[in-house]
Amino acid sequence: MLVVSFAAKALQYLHKLGIVHRDVKPANILLDKNLHPHLADFGLAEYKRDLKQVSTESWKSSGKPTGGFHKKNMVGTLIYMAPEVLRKEIHTEKSDVYSFGISVNELLTRVVPYTDLRAEAQAHTVLEMNYTEQQLTAAVVSEGLRPVLAGLDSGACASLLSLIKRCWDADPENRPSFSDIVVELALILEREAGSSKSLVSHEDLDIANIRSYQESINWFTHGKYFSERASLPSNAASTGIDSSNDPSSYHPVLSWGSFSTCGRRETMEDTHFLIPHMCNEKNIHLFGIFDGHRGAAAAEFCAGALPGFLQNLSSLSSPSHALLEAFVKTDLAFRNELDSLRKSKGVIQKDWHPGCTAITALIVENKLFVANAGDCRTILCRAGHPYALSRDHVASCLEERERVIGAGGQVKWQVDTWRVGHAALQVTRSIGDDDLKPAVMASDGLWDVMKNSDVVSIIKDTVKEPGMCSKRLATEAAERGSKDNITVIVVFLCPVSTAERIY
């Protein structure tokens, strides 16, 4: 909410100066080292008084192509553009309001607009404009198509969801101004602050009265709470590895990016995190992906808890041991939390047993450590060749089946493959799934349809910007028919140039 409020105030300030941004989207809201948001990228911004002349000159720069949508003269980013802009009318302050509404909804759902509405869940950029985007344009303008509105399970209140709908109203006159938006957001924040004062401590929460449905629980916050209870000072972690004075040692220069899409699933159950310079250490970096099943609860809890558990360890002199301990602590904390909530009448269903697969990559100085539980995967590209850094934990693997059976579990052939327990999971290791106990990085939405070598080849032929590489891999997986959520993280371990030739 604070990010949304700051963005609204920034746009309110611009509009008071008579400036229209014209490219409002999450990618243009940047966070500084203190996680304070800043509105960025004013390459398309114009004074309102100049917009008519600028737009007219743009439209007259060449003859009109056939096909309806003018790619060459497009100003902004398609999926955030207001219907009137798509009709080639002049941008106004209310066009920024529309883009703001789409952006806020994306931040709440963590789903790129329209990817959950289309058979081909493509990542949209100006460079990827094709006939499918022409159809999308027509649907937005003529049919009133909008992204799927966030639900209450996103943590947003009904007032905020109503505000989003008014921001993306087809009629610009019905949209609120940013002065009105700032006032409404302030009231929402005030109500949230007032309600939070009643939450004295975790033990005193009357969860049954506060949250009547399991979907309304903020599992990410619960995860952070558990990991912070045993917190150490932020500088407590130490690597025990010192290569700074060794001129022969390799010091990686990192760049990173990620992309997630709901794909063909109705809901998004993947979560991930990118934590460069963990513990304020310039040579420690952590990346993780969690692929939920039977709901997103476990994945969201892990995204909040696991980094905290890892940071709270007194030393990273043995990173592999630290990762193992963090995985175990996260699993135990989540299962304990589920058990506690089940004892509170009406909070969650007694027979609800969510879980998730997990993979993390920890870079300490010049060493890379990977921990995996399930069927997410990490590969390393070296000299153009893929090297698997993790092994899929699936029931189709004989060694994994024998391990599960040896631990007292059940493995049966069901439908088309080996599956574990009455839940019929294909994975043999996970976080959560307490009904089955005590017996590049990407989720399986990518690996189901792509080989390691395919991933390396695609990155080789893509501009070396990690976010774009992540987006292209997810797009390719969707086009190949992936039926699952897709999350991809790409990290370059050496300096790369976005101007590199790609043939």
C-alpha positions in Angstrom: 0.0 0.0 0.0 2.9 2.4 0.7 4.3 1.9 -2.8 0.8 2.6 -4.3 0.4 5.7 -2.1 3.8 7.1 -3.0 3.2 6.5 -6.7 -0.2 8.2 -6.5 1.4 11.3 -4.8 4.2 11.4 -7.4 1.6 11.5 -10.2 -0.5 14.0 -8.3 2.6 16.3 -8.2 3.3 15.9 -11.9 -0.3 16.7 -12.8 -0.3 19.8 -10.7 2.7 20.9 -12.7 0.8 20.2 -15.9 2.8 17.1 -16.9 1.4 13.8 -18.1 3.6 10.8 -17.6 2.2 8.6 -20.5 3.9 5.4 -19.4 2.8 4.5 -15.9 3.5 0.9 -15.1 5.2 -1.2 -12.3 8.5 -1.3 -14.2 8.7 2.5 -13.9 8.3 2.5 -10.2 11.8 1.9 -8.8 12.8 1.2 -5.2 16.0 2.6 -3.7 18.3 0.8 -1.2 15.9 1.7 1.6 12.9 0.3 -0.4 11.4 3.8 -0.9 9.5 4.0 -4.3 10.3 6.5 -7.0 8.4 7.2 -10.2 10.9 6.9 -13.1 11.3 7.0 -16.9 10.0 10.4 -18.2 11.0 9.7 -21.8 7.4 10.0 -22.9 6.3 12.6 -20.5 5.0 15.9 -21.9 3.4 19.1 -20.7 -0.3 18.9 -21.2 -0.2 22.1 -23.3 2.1 20.5 -25.8 0.3 17.1 -26.1 -1.9 18.0 -29.0 1.0 19.3 -31.1 3.3 16.3 -30.2 0.5 13.8 -31.0 -0.4 15.5 -34.3 3.2 15.5 -35.5 3.6 11.8 -34.5 0.5 10.8 -36.5 1.6 12.8 -39.5 5.1 11.4 -39.6 4.1 8.7 -42.1 1.2 7.3 -44.0 -1.3 5.3 -42.0 -0.6 1.5 -42.3 -3.5 -0.8 -42.7 -4.7 -3.2 -40.0 -6.0 -0.7 -37.5 -3.2 -0.4 -34.9 -0.2 1.8 -35.6 2.8 0.1 -34.1 5.3 2.7 -35.3 3.6 5.6 -33.6 2.6 3.8 -30.5 3.3 5.8 -27.3 3.4 3.9 -24.1 3.1 0.2 -23.2 0.1 -1.6 -24.7 -1.3 -3.5 -21.7 -1.4 -0.3 -19.6 -2.7 2.1 -22.3 -6.2 3.6 -21.8 -8.9 2.9 -24.4 -8.9 6.5 -25.6 -5.2 6.3 -26.3 -5.6 3.1 -28.2 -8.2 5.0 -30.3 -5.4 7.5 -31.0 -7.0 10.2 -29.0 -4.8 12.6 -27.1 -3.3 11.5 -23.7 -4.8 13.3 -20.6 -4.3 13.1 -16.9 -7.1 10.5 -16.8 -5.1 8.3 -19.2 -2.4 8.1 -16.4 -5.1 7.3 -13.9 -6.2 4.3 -16.1 -2.6 3.0 -16.3 -2.2 3.5 -12.5 -5.3 1.3 -11.9 -4.0 -1.5 -14.2 -0.6 -1.3 -12.4 -2.0 -1.4 -8.9 -4.0 -4.5 -9.8 -0.9 -6.1 -11.2 1.0 -5.4 -8.0 -1.8 -7.1 -6.0 -2.3 -10.1 -8.2 1.4 -10.5 -9.2 0.1 -11.4 -12.7 1.0 -9.5 -15.8 -2.2 -8.0 -17.2 -4.2 -10.3 -19.5 -1.8 -13.3 -19.4 -4.3 -15.1 -17.3 -7.1 -14.4 -19.8 -5.4 -15.7 -23.0 -4.6 -19.1 -24.4 -1.1 -17.8 -25.3 0.2 -16.2 -22.1 2.7 -14.0 -23.8 4.8 -11.3 -22.2 3.9 -8.0 -23.9 6.4 -5.4 -24.9 6.4 -2.9 -27.8 8.9 -5.2 -29.6 6.6 -8.2 -29.4 3.7 -6.5 -31.1 1.8 -8.9 -33.4 -1.7 -9.7 -34.5 -2.6 -11.1 -31.1 -2.0 -7.6 -29.6 -4.3 -6.1 -32.3 -7.0 -8.4 -31.0 -6.3 -7.4 -27.5 -6.5 -3.7 -28.5 -9.9 -4.3 -30.0 -11.1 -6.1 -26.9 -10.0 -3.4 -24.6 -11.5 -0.6 -26.7 -14.7 -2.2 -28.0 -15.5 -4.9 -25.5 -14.4 -3.3 -22.3 -11.8 -6.1 -21.5 -9.9 -5.5 -18.3 -7.5 -7.7 -16.3 -9.0 -10.1 -13.7 -9.6 -7.9 -10.7 -7.6 -8.9 -7.6 -9.6 -10.6 -4.9 -9.8 -10.1 -1.2 -7.3 -13.0 -0.8 -4.7 -10.7 -2.2 -4.8 -8.7 1.1 -6.5 -5.8 -0.5 -9.7 -4.3 1.0 -12.9 -3.8 -0.8 -12.4 0.0 -0.9 -9.1 -0.4 -2.8 -10.6 -2.9 -5.3 -13.5 -0.5 -5.9 -10.9 2.3 -6.5 -9.1 0.2 -9.1 -12.3 -0.4 -11.0 -13.1 3.3 -11.1 -9.5 4.1 -12.3 -9.9 1.8 -15.3 -13.4 2.9 -16.2 -13.9 3.2 -20.0 -15.1 6.8 -19.7 -12.3 9.1 -18.6 -14.8 11.4 -17.0 -15.7 8.7 -14.5 -12.2 8.2 -13.4 -11.0 9.9 -10.2 -8.2 12.5 -10.3 -5.0 11.8 -8.4 -6.0 14.3 -5.8 -9.1 12.2 -5.1 -7.0 9.0 -5.2 -4.4 10.3 -2.7 -7.2 11.1 -0.3 -8.9 7.7 -0.7 -5.6 5.8 -0.2 -4.8 7.8 2.9 -8.2 6.8 4.4 -7.5 3.2 3.5 -4.1 3.3 5.1 -5.6 4.9 8.2 -8.2 2.2 8.6 -5.5 -0.5 8.1 -3.3 1.1 10.7 -6.2 1.3 13.2 -7.1 -2.4 12.7 -3.5 -3.4 13.1 -3.3 -1.8 16.6 -5.7 -4.5 17.9 -3.1 -7.2 17.0 -1.1 -7.0 20.2 0.8 -10.2 19.8 0.7 -13.4 17.8 -0.4 -15.5 20.8 -3.3 -13.1 21.6 -4.8 -13.0 18.1 -8.3 -14.2 17.9 -7.8 -15.5 14.4 -11.2 -17.1 14.2 -12.8 -13.6 14.5 -10.3 -11.7 12.3 -10.1 -14.2 9.4 -13.0 -16.4 8.7 -11.6 -17.9 5.6 -8.3 -19.5 5.0 -7.8 -17.6 1.7 -7.8 -14.3 3.6 -4.7 -15.2 5.6 -1.6 -13.3 4.6 0.8 -16.3 4.5 3.8 -14.1 3.5 3.4 -12.0 6.6 3.1 -15.1 8.7 6.3 -16.5 7.3 8.2 -13.3 8.0 6.8 -13.2 11.5 8.1 -16.7 12.3 11.6 -16.1 10.9 11.9 -12.7 12.7 11.1 -14.1 16.2 14.6 -15.6 16.4 16.2 -12.7 14.5 19.8 -11.6 15.0 21.4 -8.2 14.2 21.3 -7.5 10.4 25.1 -7.8 10.3 25.3 -11.0 12.3 25.8 -13.2 9.2 29.4 -13.8 8.2 30.7 -15.9 5.4 33.9 -17.1 6.9 35.2 -17.0 3.4 37.7 -14.3 2.5 38.9 -14.1 -1.1 39.0 -10.3 -1.3 42.8 -10.2 -1.0 43.4 -13.1 -3.4 44.0 -11.5 -6.9 43.6 -14.9 -8.6 40.1 -15.5 -7.2 37.0 -14.8 -9.4 34.7 -12.0 -8.2 31.4 -12.3 -10.1 29.7 -9.2 -11.3 26.0 -10.0 -11.1 22.9 -8.8 -12.9 19.5 -10.4 -12.3 15.9 -10.4 -13.4 12.7 -12.4 -13.1 9.3 -13.0 -14.7 6.2 -14.8 -13.6 3.0 -15.6 -15.3 -0.2 -17.5 -14.4 0.0 -19.4 -17.7 -3.1 -21.4 -18.4 -3.9 -22.0 -14.8 -6.8 -20.1 -13.2 -4.8 -19.1 -10.2 -1.2 -18.1 -9.5 0.6 -20.4 -6.9 4.2 -19.5 -7.7 6.2 -17.0 -5.6 9.8 -16.0 -5.8 12.3 -13.5 -4.3 15.5 -11.7 -5.4 17.7 -10.6 -2.5 21.0 -9.2 -3.7 23.5 -8.1 -1.1 21.8 -10.1 1.7 22.6 -9.0 5.2 24.1 -5.8 3.7 27.0 -8.0 2.5 28.1 -7.0 -1.1 29.2 -10.5 -1.9 26.2 -12.5 -0.6 23.1 -12.9 -2.9 20.0 -15.1 -2.5 17.4 -16.1 -5.1 14.5 -18.4 -4.7 11.4 -19.9 -6.4 8.5 -21.7 -4.7 5.9 -23.6 -6.7 2.7 -24.1 -4.6 0.2 -26.9 -4.9 -3.1 -27.4 -3.2 -3.1 -23.6 -2.9 -0.5 -20.8 -2.7 -0.2 -20.8 1.1 3.0 -22.8 1.4 4.7 -20.9 -1.4 3.8 -17.5 0.0 4.8 -18.5 3.6 8.2 -19.8 2.3 8.9 -16.6 0.4 8.5 -14.7 3.6 10.1 -17.1 6.0 13.1 -18.8 4.3 15.2 -15.7 3.7 14.7 -14.7 7.3 15.7 -18.1 8.7 18.8 -18.0 6.5 19.7 -14.5 7.6 19.2 -15.3 11.2 21.8 -18.1 11.2 24.9 -16.9 13.1 27.3 -17.9 10.3 27.4 -18.8 6.6 30.8 -20.4 6.9 29.0 -23.5 5.8 26.5 -22.2 3.3 25.3 -25.7 2.3 24.5 -26.5 6.0 22.8 -23.1 6.4 20.5 -23.7 3.4 19.6 -27.2 4.7 18.8 -25.8 8.1 16.8 -22.9 6.6 14.7 -25.4 4.5 14.0 -27.6 7.6 13.1 -24.6 9.8 10.8 -23.3 7.1 9.0 -26.6 6.7 8.6 -27.1 10.4 7.3 -23.5 11.0 4.7 -23.8 8.2 3.4 -27.2 9.4 3.3 -25.9 13.0 1.4 -22.8 11.8 -1.1 -25.0 9.9 -1.6 -27.2 12.9 -2.2 -24.1 15.1 -4.7 -22.6 12.8 -6.6 -25.9 12.5 -7.2 -25.7 16.3 -8.8 -22.3 15.8 -12.4 -23.0 14.8 -13.3 -21.7 11.4 -9.9 -20.5 10.3 -8.9 -23.2 7.8 -10.4 -26.5 6.7 -9.3 -29.5 8.7 -8.4 -31.5 5.6 -6.5 -28.7 3.9 -2.8 -29.6 3.4 -1.0 -27.2 1.1 2.6 -27.5 0.1 5.2 -26.3 -2.3 8.4 -27.2 -4.1 11.3 -24.9 -3.5 14.7 -24.1 -5.0 17.2 -21.5 -3.9 20.5 -20.3 -5.2 22.9 -18.7 -2.7 26.0 -16.9 -4.0 28.7 -16.4 -1.4 31.8 -14.6 -2.6 32.7 -16.7 -5.7 30.8 -19.8 -4.8 27.3 -20.9 -5.9 25.2 -23.1 -3.6 21.9 -24.6 -4.7 19.2 -26.2 -2.5 16.2 -28.0 -4.0 13.1 -29.8 -2.8 10.8 -30.9 -5.6 10.8 -30.4 -9.3 11.9 -26.8 -9.8 15.3 -26.6 -11.4 18.5 -24.6 -11.7 21.0 -24.9 -14.5 24.3 -23.1 -15.1 25.4 -22.1 -18.6 29.2 -22.4 -19.1 30.8 -21.9 -22.5 27.4 -22.3 -24.1 26.6 -25.7 -22.5 24.0 -26.4 -19.8 25.1 -27.9 -16.5 22.3 -29.1 -14.1 22.8 -27.8 -10.6 19.8 -29.6 -9.1 18.0 -32.9 -9.5 14.3 -33.3 -9.9 12.7 -35.0 -6.9 9.9 -36.9 -8.6 8.2 -40.2 -8.1 9.1 -41.4 -11.6 12.7 -41.6 -10.3 13.3 -45.1 -8.9 15.8 -43.8 -6.3 13.2 -41.4 -5.0 10.4 -44.0 -4.9 12.6 -46.3 -2.9 13.4 -43.5 -0.5 9.7 -42.6 0.1 8.8 -46.3 0.6 11.7 -46.8 2.9 10.5 -43.8 5.0 7.0 -45.4 5.3 5.3 -43.6 2.5 3.1 -44.9 -0.3 3.9 -44.6 -4.0 1.4 -45.8 -6.6 1.0 -45.7 -10.3 -2.0 -43.4 -11.0 -3.3 -42.2 -14.3 0.0 -41.6 -16.2 2.9 -41.7 -13.7 4.0 -42.6 -10.2 2.5 -40.5 -7.5 2.9 -40.2 -3.7 0.2 -40.8 -1.1 -3.5 -40.2 -1.3 -2.8 -36.6 -2.5 -1.3 -38.2 -5.6 1.7 -35.7 -5.8 4.3 -36.3 -8.5 7.0 -34.7 -6.4 8.7 -36.6 -3.6 10.1 -33.7 -1.6 8.4 -30.5 -0.7 7.7 -28.0 2.1 4.3 -28.4 3.8 2.1 -31.3 2.6 1.8 -32.3 6.3 -0.6 -35.0 5.4 2.2 -36.8 3.6 4.6 -36.4 6.5 6.2 -37.6 8.8 6.8 -40.5 6.4 18.4 -20.8 -14.7 16.0 -21.2 -11.8 12.5 -21.9 -12.8 9.4 -23.7 -11.7 8.2 -26.8 -13.5 6.0 -24.8 -15.7 9.1 -24.1 -17.8 10.9 -27.5 -17.5 7.7 -29.4 -18.4 8.1 -28.2 -22.0 11.8 -27.1 -22.4 15.1 -28.9 -22.1 18.2 -27.4 -20.4 19.8 -27.0 -23.8 16.7 -25.1 -25.1 17.0 -22.6 -22.3 20.7 -22.0 -22.9 20.0 -21.5 -26.7 17.2 -19.0 -26.1 19.3 -16.9 -23.7 22.2 -17.0 -26.1 19.9 -15.5 -28.8 18.3 -12.9 -26.5 19.6 -9.4 -25.6 21.6 -10.0 -22.4 19.2 -8.3 -20.0 18.1 -10.8 -17.3 14.6 -9.5 -17.0 14.0 -9.8 -20.7 15.6 -13.2 -20.8 13.3 -14.4 -18.0 10.3 -13.0 -19.9 11.3 -14.6 -23.2 11.8 -18.0 -21.5 8.3 -17.8 -19.9 6.7 -16.7 -23.1 8.3 -19.5 -25.0 7.2 -22.1 -22.4 3.6 -20.7 -22.7 3.7 -20.9 -26.5 4.9 -24.5 -26.3 1.8 -25.4 -24.3 2.8 -25.3 -20.7 -0.3 -25.8 -18.6 1.2 -24.6 -15.3 2.3 -21.4 -13.6 5.7 -20.3 -14.9 8.3 -18.4 -12.9 11.8 -17.8 -14.2 14.9 -16.1 -12.6 18.0 -15.4 -14.7 21.2 -14.3 -13.1 24.3 -13.4 -15.1 27.5 -14.1 -13.1 29.8 -12.0 -15.2 29.4 -8.5 -16.9 27.2 -8.6 -20.0 26.3 -5.9 -22.5 22.7 -5.3 -23.6 24.2 -4.2 -26.9 25.8 -7.6 -27.5 25.2 -9.0 -31.0 22.9 -12.1 -30.7 23.7 -14.1 -33.8 
